[in-house]
């Protein structure tokens, strides 16, 4: 006998459910997107389609969605539905209506959230809706490749991968991607130490009381006693003679540019003897 999951009448409102079925059945979207969509534009058409078709079921992404019972007003099509969800082998599928799915910068991953007693927990799904990491973190943000910034119940931050493995221990006060660079900035406030990691999560440097100056072609990490110049991919620049702080013109009127150091540029005028 086919196993089914029956969604109680009290939690399935026609306005929510039927507004998704035809839209996603005919656009070949996958199952989890079908359940978490929000589109009421074709409500009446969808209701008519479900309630008048002979077998009253729809197949989406290898899952069968059956209309078991309905209670709808004939003219407006407003009311309630009871559905069952199973795969092609007859196994029941658990559907959580407290879950929300968010896209990320990567086409391969999505962030899932579940709300429970006003507490939001975060997890990771792949593009097909497979749950890769359960909703056990207080916050998750896509980083790059298969890495994610994660926050635990203590409010401390670290990095996990798409399999849930902890790549950078969750013990830091700040973890953030440096804008438009393939670099990660990590701060431990207890020691006033800044760590810089590459996009493959290898530590490049650490520095206390560090400041960061972001330029088009490089990043400057510095404090009162030292300076480190990094390429956009994290490679340390040993020879800084060819770096430019900005695109200063070589000449302004009768004055020629003279670059003493990377940060010290002067304009001088040649005086004929």
MARTORBA-947923 format. One record per residue: residue number from 1; residue in one letter; z, x, y of N, C-alpha, C in turn. Coordinates in steps of 0.02 Angstrom, whole numbers, always signed. Atoms other than C-alpha are relative to their C-alpha. Layout:
REM MARTORBA-947923
R / NUM / a / Z / X / Y / Z / X / Y / Z / X / Y
...
REM end
This chain:
REM MARTORBA-947923
R / 1 / x / +0 / +43 / -60 / +0 / +0 / +0 / +0 / +44 / +62
R / 2 / x / +3 / -38 / -61 / -40 / +64 / +173 / +65 / -5 / +39
R / 3 / x / -61 / -1 / -40 / +112 / +119 / +272 / -17 / -12 / +72
R / 4 / x / +15 / +19 / -69 / +123 / +51 / +447 / +60 / +11 / +44
R / 5 / x / -54 / +0 / -50 / +223 / +71 / +605 / -12 / -60 / +44
R / 6 / x / +7 / +61 / -40 / +253 / -94 / +694 / +35 / +11 / +67
R / 7 / x / -27 / -8 / -67 / +278 / -83 / +881 / +27 / -67 / +23
R / 8 / x / -30 / +65 / -19 / +399 / -221 / +938 / -35 / -32 / +58
R / 9 / x / +32 / +37 / -55 / +330 / -356 / +1049 / +30 / +17 / +67
R / 10 / x / -34 / -8 / -64 / +458 / -320 / +1182 / -21 / +62 / +38
R / 11 / x / +16 / -61 / -36 / +390 / -147 / +1221 / -75 / +11 / +8
R / 12 / x / +72 / -8 / -8 / +202 / -172 / +1210 / -26 / -57 / +43
R / 13 / x / +27 / +50 / -45 / +131 / -265 / +1358 / -76 / +7 / -1
R / 14 / x / +72 / -1 / +5 / -51 / -313 / +1349 / -33 / +40 / +55
R / 15 / x / +29 / -36 / -57 / -86 / -244 / +1521 / -3 / +75 / -14
R / 16 / x / -1 / -72 / +15 / -37 / -71 / +1457 / -47 / +17 / -58
R / 17 / x / +33 / -21 / +61 / -110 / -71 / +1283 / -75 / -12 / +1
R / 18 / x / +71 / +15 / +6 / -276 / -160 / +1292 / -41 / +33 / +54
R / 19 / x / +37 / -35 / -52 / -322 / -70 / +1451 / -24 / +69 / -23
R / 20 / x / +19 / -65 / +24 / -344 / +85 / +1345 / -48 / -2 / -60
R / 21 / x / +32 / -2 / +66 / -421 / +33 / +1180 / -76 / +8 / +5
R / 22 / x / +73 / -5 / -4 / -603 / +0 / +1225 / -20 / +62 / +39
R / 23 / x / +17 / -58 / -40 / -604 / +135 / +1359 / -3 / +63 / -42
R / 24 / x / -5 / -62 / +39 / -551 / +270 / +1236 / -37 / -4 / -66
R / 25 / x / +38 / +5 / +63 / -633 / +202 / +1079 / -73 / +17 / +12
R / 26 / x / +70 / -11 / -13 / -804 / +207 / +1159 / -15 / +66 / +35
R / 27 / x / +10 / -66 / -30 / -778 / +373 / +1249 / +20 / +55 / -48
R / 28 / x / -15 / -49 / +52 / -723 / +458 / +1087 / +57 / +47 / +18
R / 29 / x / -58 / -41 / -15 / -560 / +522 / +1157 / +47 / +1 / -59
R / 30 / x / -44 / -5 / +58 / -421 / +575 / +1040 / +59 / -48 / +7
R / 31 / x / -49 / +54 / +6 / -273 / +469 / +987 / +54 / +4 / +53
R / 32 / x / -57 / -2 / -45 / -133 / +535 / +1097 / -21 / -15 / +72
R / 33 / x / +24 / +18 / -67 / -240 / +519 / +1255 / -10 / -76 / +5
R / 34 / x / +7 / +73 / +1 / -276 / +339 / +1203 / +66 / -35 / +18
R / 35 / x / -64 / +33 / -10 / -92 / +296 / +1203 / +30 / +13 / +68
R / 36 / x / -34 / -18 / -63 / -45 / +383 / +1366 / -47 / -7 / +60
R / 37 / x / +45 / +10 / -56 / -192 / +332 / +1474 / +26 / -56 / +45
R / 38 / x / -21 / +52 / -47 / -176 / +217 / +1625 / -62 / -25 / +37
R / 39 / x / +61 / +25 / -30 / -331 / +116 / +1664 / -4 / -75 / -13
R / 40 / x / +0 / +73 / +7 / -327 / -73 / +1695 / -65 / -32 / +21
R / 41 / x / +62 / +27 / -29 / -504 / -94 / +1761 / -37 / -45 / -48
R / 42 / x / +39 / +40 / +48 / -574 / -167 / +1600 / +46 / -42 / -44
R / 43 / x / -51 / +36 / +37 / -423 / -269 / +1548 / -28 / -61 / -37
R / 44 / x / +23 / +62 / +31 / -510 / -436 / +1516 / -51 / +15 / -55
R / 45 / x / +51 / -17 / +49 / -657 / -357 / +1424 / +33 / +27 / -64
R / 46 / x / -35 / -29 / +58 / -538 / -260 / +1311 / +35 / -54 / -40
R / 47 / x / -37 / +54 / +34 / -431 / -412 / +1273 / -48 / -43 / -41
R / 48 / x / +49 / +41 / +36 / -584 / -515 / +1226 / -26 / +36 / -61
R / 49 / x / +26 / -40 / +55 / -649 / -375 / +1119 / +48 / +2 / -59
R / 50 / x / -50 / -5 / +53 / -488 / -356 / +1020 / +13 / -67 / -34
R / 51 / x / -22 / +65 / +26 / -446 / -539 / +1001 / -56 / -39 / -34
R / 52 / x / +55 / +38 / +29 / -619 / -598 / +950 / -37 / +37 / -55
R / 53 / x / +35 / -36 / +53 / -682 / -460 / +836 / +28 / -20 / -68
R / 54 / x / -18 / +26 / +66 / -676 / -498 / +652 / +58 / +39 / -32
R / 55 / x / -52 / -38 / +35 / -571 / -356 / +582 / +58 / +21 / +46
R / 56 / x / -52 / -14 / -48 / -469 / -328 / +741 / +35 / +68 / -10
R / 57 / x / -27 / -68 / +5 / -448 / -141 / +718 / -50 / +48 / +31
R / 58 / x / +41 / -51 / -32 / -514 / +15 / +802 / +17 / +67 / -32
R / 59 / x / -10 / -67 / +27 / -538 / +190 / +731 / -10 / +51 / +55
R / 60 / x / +3 / -51 / -52 / -501 / +334 / +848 / +25 / +66 / -29
R / 61 / x / -22 / -67 / +20 / -496 / +518 / +801 / +33 / +0 / -69
R / 62 / x / -24 / +3 / +69 / -471 / +481 / +614 / +65 / -40 / -9
R / 63 / x / -58 / +45 / +6 / -331 / +355 / +648 / -24 / -72 / +6
R / 64 / x / +16 / +70 / -1 / -335 / +168 / +621 / +53 / -38 / +39
R / 65 / x / -44 / +40 / -41 / -259 / +54 / +753 / -16 / -73 / -16
R / 66 / x / +10 / +69 / +21 / -237 / -123 / +685 / +38 / -48 / +46
R / 67 / x / -33 / +54 / -36 / -199 / -278 / +786 / +31 / -46 / -52
R / 68 / x / -35 / +39 / +50 / -66 / -363 / +678 / +15 / -70 / +23
R / 69 / x / -15 / +66 / -28 / -11 / -506 / +790 / -15 / +2 / +74
R / 70 / x / +13 / +3 / -72 / -50 / -566 / +965 / +28 / -66 / +27
R / 71 / x / -24 / +60 / -35 / +22 / -689 / +1089 / -27 / +6 / +71
R / 72 / x / +35 / -9 / -63 / -98 / -705 / +1235 / -21 / -68 / +28
R / 73 / x / +24 / +60 / -34 / -142 / -838 / +1363 / -76 / +2 / -1
R / 74 / x / +71 / -1 / +14 / -320 / -889 / +1327 / -44 / +16 / +60
R / 75 / x / +43 / -10 / -58 / -391 / -890 / +1503 / +9 / +68 / +32
R / 76 / x / -13 / -63 / -35 / -306 / -738 / +1578 / +2 / +60 / -46
R / 77 / x / -9 / -52 / +50 / -286 / -638 / +1417 / +63 / +41 / +9
R / 78 / x / -64 / -34 / -8 / -112 / -588 / +1473 / +48 / -20 / -55
R / 79 / x / -47 / +15 / +53 / +24 / -576 / +1343 / +23 / +63 / -34
R / 80 / x / -28 / -56 / +38 / +84 / -460 / +1205 / -40 / +11 / -64
R / 81 / x / +32 / -18 / +63 / +17 / -369 / +1053 / +50 / +35 / -45
R / 82 / x / -35 / -41 / +50 / +93 / -302 / +893 / -54 / +39 / -37
R / 83 / x / +50 / -41 / +33 / -4 / -156 / +820 / +31 / +44 / -54
R / 84 / x / -21 / -50 / +48 / +8 / -37 / +673 / -47 / +59 / +6
R / 85 / x / +40 / -61 / -5 / -53 / +142 / +670 / +7 / +39 / -65
R / 86 / x / -1 / -39 / +62 / -101 / +239 / +514 / -60 / +47 / +0
R / 87 / x / +59 / -43 / +8 / -215 / +383 / +466 / -44 / -29 / -55
R / 88 / x / +48 / +27 / +49 / -362 / +362 / +348 / +28 / +0 / -70
R / 89 / x / -31 / -2 / +66 / -249 / +403 / +201 / +55 / -52 / -7
R / 90 / x / -51 / +52 / +4 / -132 / +260 / +242 / +69 / +22 / +20
R / 91 / x / -65 / -24 / -21 / +10 / +367 / +309 / +17 / -24 / +70
R / 92 / x / -19 / +26 / -65 / +106 / +295 / +455 / +4 / +56 / +51
R / 93 / x / -1 / -48 / -55 / +100 / +382 / +623 / +53 / -22 / +50
R / 94 / x / -52 / +16 / -49 / +250 / +390 / +738 / -27 / +9 / +71
R / 95 / x / +23 / -1 / -70 / +208 / +350 / +919 / +59 / -9 / +46
R / 96 / x / -54 / +6 / -49 / +330 / +382 / +1060 / -28 / -21 / +67
R / 97 / x / +23 / +24 / -65 / +304 / +280 / +1218 / +42 / +27 / +57
R / 98 / x / -38 / -33 / -53 / +432 / +385 / +1312 / -31 / +68 / +17
R / 99 / x / +31 / -66 / -8 / +316 / +536 / +1304 / -55 / -3 / +53
R / 100 / x / +53 / -8 / -50 / +203 / +595 / +1446 / -36 / +66 / -14
R / 101 / x / +41 / -59 / +13 / +60 / +720 / +1427 / -32 / +24 / +65
R / 102 / x / +29 / -30 / -61 / +3 / +839 / +1565 / -51 / +54 / -20
R / 103 / x / +48 / -55 / +10 / -151 / +949 / +1571 / +26 / +64 / +31
R / 104 / x / -16 / -66 / -29 / -134 / +1135 / +1607 / -64 / +33 / +24
R / 105 / x / +59 / -37 / -21 / -252 / +1265 / +1678 / -44 / +19 / -59
R / 106 / x / +38 / -16 / +60 / -305 / +1300 / +1499 / -23 / -64 / -35
R / 107 / x / +25 / +57 / +38 / -414 / +1179 / +1401 / +32 / -5 / -69
R / 108 / x / -27 / -2 / +68 / -322 / +1229 / +1243 / +70 / -29 / -6
R / 109 / x / -70 / +20 / +4 / -146 / +1173 / +1290 / +16 / -55 / +49
R / 110 / x / -27 / +52 / -44 / -53 / +1026 / +1364 / +76 / +4 / -3
R / 111 / x / -73 / +4 / -3 / +128 / +1002 / +1418 / +21 / -71 / -16
R / 112 / x / -26 / +67 / +15 / +223 / +856 / +1342 / +72 / -5 / +25
R / 113 / x / -68 / +12 / -22 / +382 / +780 / +1412 / +27 / -64 / -31
R / 114 / x / -34 / +59 / +25 / +508 / +656 / +1344 / +61 / -12 / +43
R / 115 / x / -58 / +19 / -41 / +636 / +564 / +1451 / +52 / -34 / -42
R / 116 / x / -56 / +28 / +38 / +806 / +526 / +1377 / +63 / +3 / +43
R / 117 / x / -59 / +4 / -42 / +954 / +466 / +1481 / -8 / +39 / +65
R / 118 / x / +16 / -32 / -64 / +872 / +528 / +1642 / -5 / +76 / -6
R / 119 / x / +11 / -71 / +10 / +848 / +701 / +1566 / -69 / +9 / -29
R / 120 / x / +69 / -13 / +23 / +670 / +766 / +1546 / -2 / +64 / -40
R / 121 / x / +8 / -59 / +43 / +633 / +885 / +1404 / -74 / +15 / -8
R / 122 / x / +69 / -22 / +0 / +473 / +986 / +1389 / -19 / +32 / -67
R / 123 / x / +28 / -32 / +59 / +362 / +1040 / +1244 / -72 / +19 / +12
R / 124 / x / +69 / -23 / -5 / +187 / +1106 / +1208 / -42 / -33 / -54
R / 125 / x / +47 / +28 / +47 / +38 / +1021 / +1126 / -66 / +37 / +6
R / 126 / x / +66 / -28 / -6 / -135 / +1084 / +1084 / -48 / -53 / +26
R / 127 / x / +48 / +46 / -31 / -294 / +1003 / +1148 / -14 / -62 / -42
R / 128 / x / +11 / +57 / +44 / -302 / +887 / +997 / +62 / -44 / -7
R / 129 / x / -60 / +40 / +3 / -126 / +820 / +1022 / +50 / +21 / -52
R / 130 / x / -48 / -26 / +48 / -40 / +923 / +888 / +59 / +31 / +37
R / 131 / x / -60 / -26 / -33 / +139 / +961 / +938 / +13 / +71 / -24
R / 132 / x / -11 / -70 / +18 / +157 / +1151 / +941 / +72 / +20 / +10
R / 133 / x / -70 / -14 / -16 / +329 / +1161 / +1021 / +32 / -66 / +19
R / 134 / x / -33 / +63 / -14 / +449 / +1015 / +1020 / +31 / -2 / +70
R / 135 / x / -28 / +8 / -67 / +526 / +945 / +1179 / +73 / +21 / +0
R / 136 / x / -68 / -28 / +3 / +679 / +1060 / +1177 / +18 / +41 / +61
R / 137 / x / -12 / -40 / -60 / +662 / +1148 / +1344 / +8 / -45 / +61
R / 138 / x / -10 / +39 / -62 / +717 / +1088 / +1517 / -60 / +6 / +46
R / 139 / x / +61 / -7 / -40 / +554 / +1151 / +1593 / -48 / +47 / -36
R / 140 / x / +52 / -44 / +26 / +390 / +1227 / +1534 / -59 / -1 / +49
R / 141 / x / +59 / -6 / -44 / +245 / +1291 / +1640 / -49 / +49 / -32
R / 142 / x / +51 / -45 / +29 / +81 / +1365 / +1578 / -7 / +62 / +44
R / 143 / x / +5 / -64 / -35 / +65 / +1549 / +1623 / -71 / +26 / -3
R / 144 / x / +67 / -21 / +15 / -93 / +1625 / +1549 / -4 / +16 / -74
R / 145 / x / +12 / -11 / +71 / -172 / +1659 / +1379 / +38 / -53 / -40
R / 146 / x / -40 / +49 / +38 / -49 / +1577 / +1256 / +74 / +6 / +18
R / 147 / x / -68 / -10 / -24 / +107 / +1612 / +1360 / +21 / -55 / +49
R / 148 / x / -28 / +53 / -42 / +221 / +1487 / +1448 / +68 / +22 / +28
R / 149 / x / -67 / -8 / -29 / +368 / +1502 / +1568 / +43 / -57 / -25
R / 150 / x / -45 / +52 / +27 / +517 / +1408 / +1494 / +69 / +8 / +30
R / 151 / x / -69 / +1 / -25 / +690 / +1357 / +1556 / +44 / -34 / -52
R / 152 / x / -45 / +29 / +49 / +838 / +1323 / +1443 / +52 / -45 / +33
R / 153 / x / -51 / +46 / -27 / +989 / +1208 / +1464 / +46 / +33 / +50
R / 154 / x / -42 / -35 / -49 / +1080 / +1342 / +1564 / -36 / +10 / +66
R / 155 / x / +39 / -10 / -60 / +941 / +1346 / +1692 / -30 / +69 / +5
R / 156 / x / +27 / -68 / +0 / +887 / +1522 / +1643 / -71 / +0 / -26
R / 157 / x / +71 / -1 / +13 / +705 / +1570 / +1628 / -21 / +59 / -43
R / 158 / x / +31 / -52 / +41 / +598 / +1671 / +1508 / -71 / -20 / -16
R / 159 / x / +69 / +14 / +20 / +430 / +1667 / +1420 / -2 / -13 / -75
R / 160 / x / +13 / +14 / +70 / +378 / +1588 / +1255 / -75 / -2 / -11
R / 161 / x / +70 / +9 / +13 / +211 / +1582 / +1168 / -14 / -70 / -28
R / 162 / x / +19 / +67 / +21 / +116 / +1431 / +1102 / +29 / -19 / -67
R / 163 / x / -33 / +15 / +64 / +204 / +1446 / +933 / +75 / -9 / +8
R / 164 / x / -71 / +8 / -12 / +375 / +1435 / +1015 / +40 / +65 / -6
R / 165 / x / -35 / -64 / +5 / +416 / +1619 / +990 / +21 / +23 / +70
R / 166 / x / -24 / -25 / -64 / +524 / +1691 / +1130 / -27 / +70 / +10
R / 167 / x / +31 / -64 / -15 / +423 / +1833 / +1206 / +42 / +39 / +51
R / 168 / x / -44 / -29 / -49 / +538 / +1866 / +1354 / +64 / -42 / +1
R / 169 / x / -63 / +36 / +9 / +721 / +1819 / +1331 / +15 / -44 / +60
R / 170 / x / -16 / +47 / -53 / +777 / +1668 / +1430 / +68 / +18 / +30
R / 171 / x / -62 / -24 / -32 / +906 / +1755 / +1540 / -10 / +18 / +73
R / 172 / x / +16 / -22 / -67 / +822 / +1777 / +1708 / +4 / -58 / +50
R / 173 / x / -7 / +50 / -53 / +844 / +1689 / +1875 / -67 / -23 / +28
R / 174 / x / +66 / +17 / -26 / +661 / +1692 / +1925 / -54 / +31 / -44
R / 175 / x / +59 / -24 / +37 / +500 / +1706 / +1823 / -60 / -36 / +30
R / 176 / x / +58 / +32 / -30 / +336 / +1676 / +1912 / -61 / +46 / -2
R / 177 / x / +63 / -37 / -1 / +154 / +1726 / +1907 / -15 / +20 / +72
R / 178 / x / +21 / -23 / -66 / +96 / +1832 / +2054 / -69 / -30 / +13
R / 179 / x / +60 / +39 / -15 / -39 / +1728 / +2137 / -63 / +43 / -3
R / 180 / x / +67 / -29 / +6 / -219 / +1774 / +2094 / +0 / +69 / -32
R / 181 / x / -5 / -63 / +36 / -160 / +1923 / +1991 / +18 / -13 / -72
R / 182 / x / -18 / +6 / +71 / -139 / +1951 / +1805 / +68 / +33 / -11
R / 183 / x / -66 / -33 / +0 / +43 / +1997 / +1834 / +55 / -53 / +3
R / 184 / x / -58 / +43 / +1 / +213 / +1919 / +1806 / +59 / +35 / +33
R / 185 / x / -58 / -26 / -34 / +363 / +1945 / +1920 / +63 / -33 / -28
R / 186 / x / -63 / +24 / +30 / +536 / +1930 / +1841 / +58 / +30 / +39
R / 187 / x / -56 / -24 / -40 / +700 / +1943 / +1938 / +65 / -15 / -35
R / 188 / x / -69 / +7 / +24 / +876 / +1972 / +1875 / +46 / +8 / +60
R / 189 / x / -41 / -1 / -61 / +990 / +1926 / +2020 / +65 / +39 / -10
R / 190 / x / -64 / -35 / +11 / +1145 / +2002 / +1938 / -6 / +74 / +12
R / 191 / x / +9 / -72 / -12 / +1071 / +2177 / +1951 / -49 / +13 / +58
R / 192 / x / +49 / -6 / -54 / +948 / +2142 / +2094 / -61 / +39 / -22
R / 193 / x / +56 / -37 / +28 / +811 / +2207 / +1981 / -61 / -44 / -8
R / 194 / x / +64 / +33 / +9 / +629 / +2155 / +1985 / -39 / +36 / -55
R / 195 / x / +41 / -27 / +54 / +522 / +2178 / +1829 / -71 / -27 / +9
R / 196 / x / +70 / +21 / -2 / +332 / +2172 / +1828 / -30 / +8 / -70
R / 197 / x / +31 / +0 / +66 / +240 / +2124 / +1668 / -75 / -14 / +6
R / 198 / x / +71 / +13 / +3 / +56 / +2126 / +1624 / -13 / -67 / -34
R / 199 / x / +16 / +65 / +30 / -36 / +1973 / +1557 / +6 / -1 / -76
R / 200 / x / -15 / -1 / +71 / -4 / +2032 / +1379 / +74 / +13 / -12
R / 201 / x / -73 / -1 / +3 / +183 / +2035 / +1417 / +28 / +70 / -16
R / 202 / x / -27 / -68 / +4 / +206 / +2224 / +1423 / +29 / +19 / +68
R / 203 / x / -33 / -18 / -63 / +329 / +2289 / +1554 / -35 / +59 / +31
R / 204 / x / +35 / -53 / -36 / +242 / +2393 / +1686 / +50 / +43 / +39
R / 205 / x / -50 / -37 / -38 / +390 / +2440 / +1796 / +60 / -44 / +13
R / 206 / x / -59 / +35 / -25 / +562 / +2392 / +1856 / +24 / +36 / +63
R / 207 / x / -22 / -29 / -64 / +636 / +2418 / +2029 / +55 / -43 / +30
R / 208 / x / -55 / +37 / -32 / +797 / +2369 / +2115 / -17 / -14 / +73
R / 209 / x / +10 / +21 / -69 / +794 / +2276 / +2281 / -73 / +5 / +22
R / 210 / x / +72 / -9 / -11 / +606 / +2267 / +2271 / -29 / -53 / +46
R / 211 / x / +42 / +45 / -39 / +485 / +2188 / +2394 / -71 / +4 / -28
R / 212 / x / +69 / +2 / +25 / +307 / +2137 / +2351 / -48 / -17 / +57
R / 213 / x / +53 / +12 / -49 / +154 / +2149 / +2462 / -65 / -9 / -38
R / 214 / x / +59 / +17 / +39 / +1 / +2064 / +2388 / -63 / +7 / +43
R / 215 / x / +64 / -11 / -35 / -171 / +2124 / +2443 / -58 / -21 / -46
R / 216 / x / +58 / +23 / +39 / -347 / +2080 / +2386 / -11 / +44 / -62
R / 217 / x / +19 / -47 / +53 / -372 / +2236 / +2280 / +59 / +31 / -36
R / 218 / x / -58 / -32 / +31 / -195 / +2287 / +2236 / +64 / -37 / +19
R / 219 / x / -66 / +26 / -15 / -10 / +2245 / +2238 / +46 / +59 / +13
R / 220 / x / -48 / -53 / -17 / +122 / +2354 / +2322 / +71 / -25 / -16
R / 221 / x / -70 / +13 / +17 / +297 / +2352 / +2246 / +41 / +56 / +32
R / 222 / x / -35 / -54 / -36 / +422 / +2445 / +2356 / +71 / -19 / +17
R / 223 / x / -67 / +7 / -30 / +600 / +2471 / +2414 / +9 / +57 / +50
R / 224 / x / -11 / -50 / -52 / +681 / +2592 / +2535 / -16 / +71 / -23
R / 225 / x / +9 / -69 / +25 / +654 / +2744 / +2423 / -64 / +12 / -40
R / 226 / x / +60 / -12 / +40 / +495 / +2716 / +2321 / -52 / -55 / +9
R / 227 / x / +56 / +47 / -4 / +325 / +2631 / +2316 / -42 / +8 / -62
R / 228 / x / +45 / +0 / +57 / +214 / +2581 / +2171 / -59 / -45 / +17
R / 229 / x / +61 / +38 / -13 / +34 / +2526 / +2189 / -31 / -19 / -67
R / 230 / x / +27 / +26 / +62 / -40 / +2417 / +2052 / -68 / -32 / +12
R / 231 / x / +62 / +38 / -1 / -216 / +2358 / +2018 / +15 / -72 / -19
R / 232 / x / -11 / +71 / +14 / -239 / +2172 / +1993 / +17 / -14 / -73
R / 233 / x / -16 / +8 / +71 / -226 / +2196 / +1804 / +65 / +35 / -19
R / 234 / x / -64 / -32 / +14 / -63 / +2294 / +1820 / -2 / +75 / -9
R / 235 / x / +5 / -73 / +6 / -130 / +2471 / +1802 / +29 / +34 / +62
R / 236 / x / -30 / -36 / -56 / -28 / +2591 / +1909 / -52 / +46 / +32
R / 237 / x / +48 / -41 / -38 / -134 / +2674 / +2044 / +33 / +65 / +20
R / 238 / x / -29 / -65 / -17 / -96 / +2858 / +2054 / -29 / +28 / +64
R / 239 / x / +34 / -26 / -60 / -225 / +2904 / +2187 / -14 / -59 / +47
R / 240 / x / +6 / +57 / -46 / -209 / +2787 / +2335 / -45 / +16 / +60
R / 241 / x / +38 / -21 / -59 / -325 / +2881 / +2452 / -58 / -46 / +15
R / 242 / x / +57 / +44 / -11 / -466 / +2755 / +2428 / +19 / -72 / +11
R / 243 / x / -22 / +68 / -12 / -361 / +2601 / +2449 / -3 / -16 / +74
R / 244 / x / +1 / +23 / -69 / -376 / +2499 / +2607 / +53 / -53 / +10
R / 245 / x / -50 / +51 / -14 / -233 / +2403 / +2683 / -34 / -65 / +19
R / 246 / x / +42 / +57 / -17 / -362 / +2286 / +2757 / -66 / +28 / +25
R / 247 / x / +67 / -24 / -22 / -540 / +2296 / +2820 / -1 / +16 / +74
R / 248 / x / +3 / -23 / -69 / -509 / +2388 / +2982 / -68 / +30 / +15
R / 249 / x / +65 / -30 / -17 / -671 / +2435 / +3071 / +6 / +76 / +7
R / 250 / x / +0 / -73 / -6 / -719 / +2619 / +3069 / +2 / +22 / +73
R / 251 / x / +3 / -19 / -71 / -742 / +2616 / +3257 / +11 / -60 / +44
R / 252 / x / -10 / +51 / -51 / -682 / +2514 / +3404 / -19 / +30 / +67
R / 253 / x / +23 / -30 / -63 / -781 / +2556 / +3560 / -9 / +75 / -8
R / 254 / x / +5 / -73 / +3 / -759 / +2742 / +3590 / +53 / +30 / -46
R / 255 / x / -55 / -24 / +42 / -613 / +2754 / +3470 / -20 / -2 / -74
R / 256 / x / +15 / -6 / +71 / -633 / +2812 / +3290 / +63 / -9 / -42
R / 257 / x / -58 / +12 / +44 / -522 / +2760 / +3147 / +23 / +65 / -33
R / 258 / x / -29 / -56 / +35 / -405 / +2890 / +3077 / +57 / -27 / -44
R / 259 / x / -49 / +26 / +47 / -310 / +2840 / +2919 / +43 / +57 / -26
R / 260 / x / -46 / -54 / +20 / -159 / +2953 / +2895 / +29 / -14 / -69
R / 261 / x / -23 / +24 / +65 / -81 / +2855 / +2751 / -27 / -70 / -9
R / 262 / x / +25 / +68 / +13 / -117 / +2687 / +2673 / +25 / -49 / +53
R / 263 / x / -30 / +47 / -48 / +1 / +2600 / +2795 / -8 / +23 / +72
R / 264 / x / +3 / -27 / -67 / -31 / +2712 / +2946 / -71 / +15 / +20
R / 265 / x / +69 / -7 / -24 / -198 / +2692 / +3032 / +1 / +3 / +76
R / 266 / x / +3 / -9 / -72 / -236 / +2754 / +3207 / -72 / +2 / +23
R / 267 / x / +66 / -7 / -30 / -384 / +2749 / +3323 / +6 / +52 / +55
R / 268 / x / -3 / -56 / -48 / -419 / +2907 / +3422 / -68 / +7 / +34
R / 269 / x / +61 / -12 / -38 / -545 / +2956 / +3553 / -11 / +75 / +7
R / 270 / x / +18 / -71 / -8 / -635 / +3122 / +3551 / -11 / +15 / +74
R / 271 / x / +6 / -20 / -70 / -617 / +3208 / +3719 / -40 / +64 / +3
R / 272 / x / +42 / -60 / -7 / -755 / +3330 / +3762 / +35 / +51 / +44
R / 273 / x / -29 / -55 / -40 / -695 / +3499 / +3823 / -47 / +18 / +57
REM end
